Amino acid sequence: MIFYTRQAPQVLEELRTNGRYVVKEDYIRAKYTTITEHYASLYRRLTLYARRLIDIPADTLYPVWLSPEGTDPIPPSDDEVFLRLDIPEGHYLLADDEVWGYMINHMYFPSGKEDELRHEEELARYGISSPSSLINGPAGNFYPLLKQKVLKSWEKVFTEKPADPRNLVGLCWELRSEWLI
């Protein structure tokens, strides 16, 4: 499948020099600085879910984000390189970017409007006014089943078909030089 990604010039250099690139935690730290642990932990969780679906090299913990051909193009950037890749099946997963948004905000991803209403009613019954506190606050300690429900909902990132095709994104856990177009 054809994908596009925008990366630092060092990524292209590493692909040309070593034939392979994987995201290192140092790169995430440089990009996210004070909120590194937030994103690093979410990326590790994404990788945990993904390992159930495809073989991911053991030395990789963090994904490379991709735009599938035919979706909205990645806007150009002066300080990054634009890569076009032909990645073989089994080396990538397609994901719903909307579910990723729920993960970033530590929110429950509902299966539909009725499920969303039931979840909101459940939160109200327990007096939980900040839904994200189940993951990043004390509420998860008091309501571990609700916390697990939220975490389980995030597994839909790779199984939920996006309602809006523009929310389709790709992820892979390594780039190889032979995939470069």
Wavefront OBJ file of the C-alpha trace (Angstrom):
o trace
v 0.000 0.000 0.000
v 1.235 3.504 -0.769
v 1.714 5.879 2.152
v 3.151 9.325 2.754
v 4.945 10.587 5.821
v 6.736 13.757 6.788
v 9.909 13.226 8.789
v 13.039 15.006 9.956
v 15.843 14.936 7.340
v 17.813 12.630 9.675
v 15.224 9.897 9.047
v 15.962 9.878 5.328
v 19.688 9.908 6.094
v 19.298 6.942 8.462
v 17.307 5.044 5.826
v 20.037 5.684 3.240
v 22.856 4.829 5.660
v 21.416 1.915 7.621
v 18.550 0.741 5.411
v 16.136 0.992 8.336
v 14.624 3.551 10.677
v 12.746 3.043 13.954
v 11.449 5.732 16.272
v 13.574 6.080 19.376
v 12.358 7.508 22.647
v 14.944 10.297 22.321
v 13.072 11.505 19.229
v 9.791 11.562 21.133
v 11.438 13.446 24.018
v 12.818 16.047 21.608
v 9.412 16.520 19.956
v 7.122 16.557 23.006
v 9.471 17.863 25.752
v 7.329 18.384 28.875
v 4.498 16.075 27.755
v 6.737 13.244 26.574
v 5.480 10.653 29.039
v 1.874 11.290 28.041
v 2.577 10.502 24.383
v 5.198 7.808 25.002
v 2.781 5.834 27.188
v 0.009 6.149 24.592
v 2.383 5.041 21.817
v 3.426 2.026 23.897
v -0.254 1.151 24.385
v -0.858 1.482 20.627
v 2.062 -0.864 20.073
v 0.634 -3.336 22.585
v -2.674 -3.388 20.675
v -0.888 -3.613 17.331
v 1.258 -6.586 18.387
v -1.966 -8.586 18.651
v -2.635 -7.942 14.959
v 0.740 -7.900 13.172
v 4.332 -8.898 13.835
v 6.250 -5.876 15.046
v 10.029 -6.015 15.409
v 10.995 -6.590 19.037
v 13.229 -3.505 19.113
v 10.396 -1.098 18.365
v 7.994 0.536 20.796
v 6.806 3.580 18.929
v 4.935 3.936 15.624
v 5.604 6.005 12.545
v 2.453 7.843 11.450
v 1.463 7.580 7.796
v -1.117 9.030 5.444
v -2.571 6.427 3.086
v -2.570 7.413 -0.563
v -5.942 8.910 -1.462
v -6.475 10.602 1.902
v -5.851 14.269 2.603
v -2.207 15.023 1.857
v 0.217 15.932 4.605
v 0.885 19.677 4.471
v 4.441 20.529 3.410
v 6.998 21.677 5.940
v 10.248 23.562 5.371
v 12.235 21.640 7.975
v 11.058 18.103 7.147
v 11.270 15.697 4.230
v 8.257 14.203 2.522
v 8.546 10.442 1.957
v 6.441 8.274 -0.336
v 6.533 4.592 0.627
v 5.190 1.316 -0.710
v 4.795 -0.732 2.467
v 3.926 -4.422 2.142
v 0.858 -5.806 3.882
v 1.646 -7.130 7.330
v 4.031 -4.243 8.084
v 1.391 -1.581 8.737
v -2.016 -1.136 10.291
v -4.776 1.254 9.367
v -6.296 3.177 12.229
v -9.098 5.561 13.053
v -7.608 8.930 13.951
v -10.794 9.827 15.846
v -10.201 6.955 18.293
v -6.615 8.205 18.690
v -8.083 11.572 19.692
v -10.080 9.880 22.436
v -6.918 8.121 23.600
v -4.948 11.370 23.702
v -7.661 12.892 25.891
v -8.037 9.757 28.057
v -11.699 9.442 27.128
v -14.008 6.497 26.488
v -14.596 5.769 22.790
v -18.267 4.788 22.484
v -19.687 2.275 20.011
v -22.441 4.700 19.081
v -24.737 7.366 20.453
v -26.632 4.992 22.769
v -23.374 3.624 24.198
v -22.135 7.174 24.705
v -25.317 8.116 26.620
v -25.100 4.968 28.781
v -21.478 5.764 29.608
v -22.293 9.380 30.510
v -25.141 8.173 32.753
v -22.786 5.696 34.424
v -20.254 8.461 35.093
v -23.008 10.669 36.548
v -24.212 7.820 38.808
v -20.703 7.545 40.259
v -20.288 11.319 40.523
v -17.411 11.429 38.036
v -17.440 14.921 36.543
v -14.114 14.620 34.705
v -14.218 11.497 32.500
v -10.458 11.595 31.861
v -9.850 11.214 35.620
v -10.472 7.487 35.190
v -7.110 7.296 33.427
v -5.074 10.293 34.598
v -6.620 10.917 38.007
v -7.781 9.189 41.160
v -11.154 7.991 39.829
v -9.530 4.993 38.141
v -8.304 3.764 41.520
v -11.839 3.843 42.916
v -13.535 2.506 39.777
v -11.099 0.015 38.193
v -13.801 -1.628 36.070
v -14.716 1.724 34.533
v -11.032 2.399 33.911
v -10.695 -0.965 32.155
v -13.791 -0.174 30.088
v -12.129 3.021 28.852
v -8.833 1.259 28.076
v -10.695 -1.542 26.263
v -12.547 1.025 24.121
v -9.223 2.270 22.796
v -8.553 -1.114 21.206
v -10.995 -0.007 18.502
v -8.247 2.228 17.108
v -7.348 -0.582 14.677
v -10.709 -2.294 14.311
v -13.200 0.569 14.009
v -13.843 1.706 10.468
v -13.712 5.511 10.478
v -17.082 7.178 10.003
v -15.221 9.806 7.992
v -12.653 8.399 5.509
v -10.475 11.452 6.184
v -9.841 9.979 9.660
v -8.013 6.975 8.210
v -4.321 6.916 9.100
v -1.600 4.314 8.841
v 0.995 3.220 11.358
v 4.098 1.129 10.986
v 6.893 0.426 13.406
v 9.853 0.586 11.079
v 10.696 2.154 7.751
v 12.909 0.304 5.305
v 14.895 1.824 2.481
v 13.487 -0.679 -0.037
v 10.026 0.759 0.635
v 11.036 4.246 -0.522
v 9.571 5.353 -3.827
l 1 2 3 4 5 6 7 8 9 10 11 12 13 14 15 16 17 18 19 20 21 22 23 24 25 26 27 28 29 30 31 32 33 34 35 36 37 38 39 40 41 42 43 44 45 46 47 48 49 50 51 52 53 54 55 56 57 58 59 60 61 62 63 64 65 66 67 68 69 70 71 72 73 74 75 76 77 78 79 80 81 82 83 84 85 86 87 88 89 90 91 92 93 94 95 96 97 98 99 100 101 102 103 104 105 106 107 108 109 110 111 112 113 114 115 116 117 118 119 120 121 122 123 124 125 126 127 128 129 130 131 132 133 134 135 136 137 138 139 140 141 142 143 144 145 146 147 148 149 150 151 152 153 154 155 156 157 158 159 160 161 162 163 164 165 166 167 168 169 170 171 172 173 174 175 176 177 178 179 180 181
